[in-house]
Amino acid sequence: MLPPIGSRRHHQGLTAEDVREPILAGVQDACADLASNFHVTAAEIIENDTPQPSVYRLLARNIVLYAAGRMGD
């Protein structure tokens, strides 16, 4: 967990458990699209980042696609 950036607080603060499942789901989505086997070894979040789980799923998916050279396909 990284410390908050700025003073803005729009929720009680994220925890690793809040974003674990969406991140893993995003990686699984990309792996299914790529027929590959990427996996998460570590993830860093900022405590006062968005609380929307769908954002973390999309970001994780796009990171994998980018790493595989398939971003934008």
LINJO-V712454 format. One record per pair of residues at least 12 apart in sequence whose ideal C-beta (glycine too) atoms are under 8 Angstrom apart, sorted by the first residue. I is the first residue (numbers start at 1). GAP is how many residues later the second one is. D is the distance in Angstrom with one decimal. If there is no record, write none. Layout:
BEGIN
i: [I;I]
gap: [GAP;GAP]
d: [D;D]
END
This chain:
BEGIN
i: [1;1;1;1;1;1;2;2;2;2;3;3;4;4;4;5;5;6;8;9;10;10;11;11;13;13;14;14;14;14;14;14;16;16;18;18;19;19;19;19;20;21;22;22;22;22;22;22;23;23;23;23;23;23;24;24;25;25;26;26;26;26;26;26;26;26;26;27;27;27;27;27;29;29;30;30;30;30;30;30;31;33;33;34;34;34;34;36;36;38;38;38;40;43]
gap: [13;14;15;43;44;46;42;43;44;45;43;44;42;43;44;41;43;42;40;39;38;41;37;40;34;35;31;32;33;34;35;37;27;29;33;35;24;26;34;37;23;32;31;32;33;34;35;38;17;20;33;34;36;37;16;36;32;35;30;31;32;33;34;35;36;37;38;12;13;33;34;37;28;32;30;31;32;34;35;38;33;32;37;30;31;34;36;28;32;26;29;30;20;17]
d: [7.6;7.2;6.3;7.7;6.3;5.9;5.5;6.6;4.7;6.8;7.5;6.3;6.6;4.6;4.0;5.7;6.7;7.3;6.2;5.7;7.3;7.2;7.8;4.6;4.8;6.5;5.6;7.7;5.7;7.6;6.2;6.4;7.6;6.9;7.2;7.6;7.2;5.5;7.0;4.6;7.8;7.5;4.1;7.0;7.9;4.0;4.2;7.2;6.2;5.4;5.2;7.2;8.0;4.5;6.2;7.6;5.1;7.6;6.7;3.9;6.4;6.7;3.0;4.0;7.8;7.9;7.4;6.8;5.7;5.1;7.1;5.6;7.1;4.8;7.5;4.5;7.8;3.6;5.3;7.4;6.9;7.4;7.8;7.3;7.3;5.4;6.4;7.9;6.5;4.9;7.0;7.5;7.6;7.9]
END
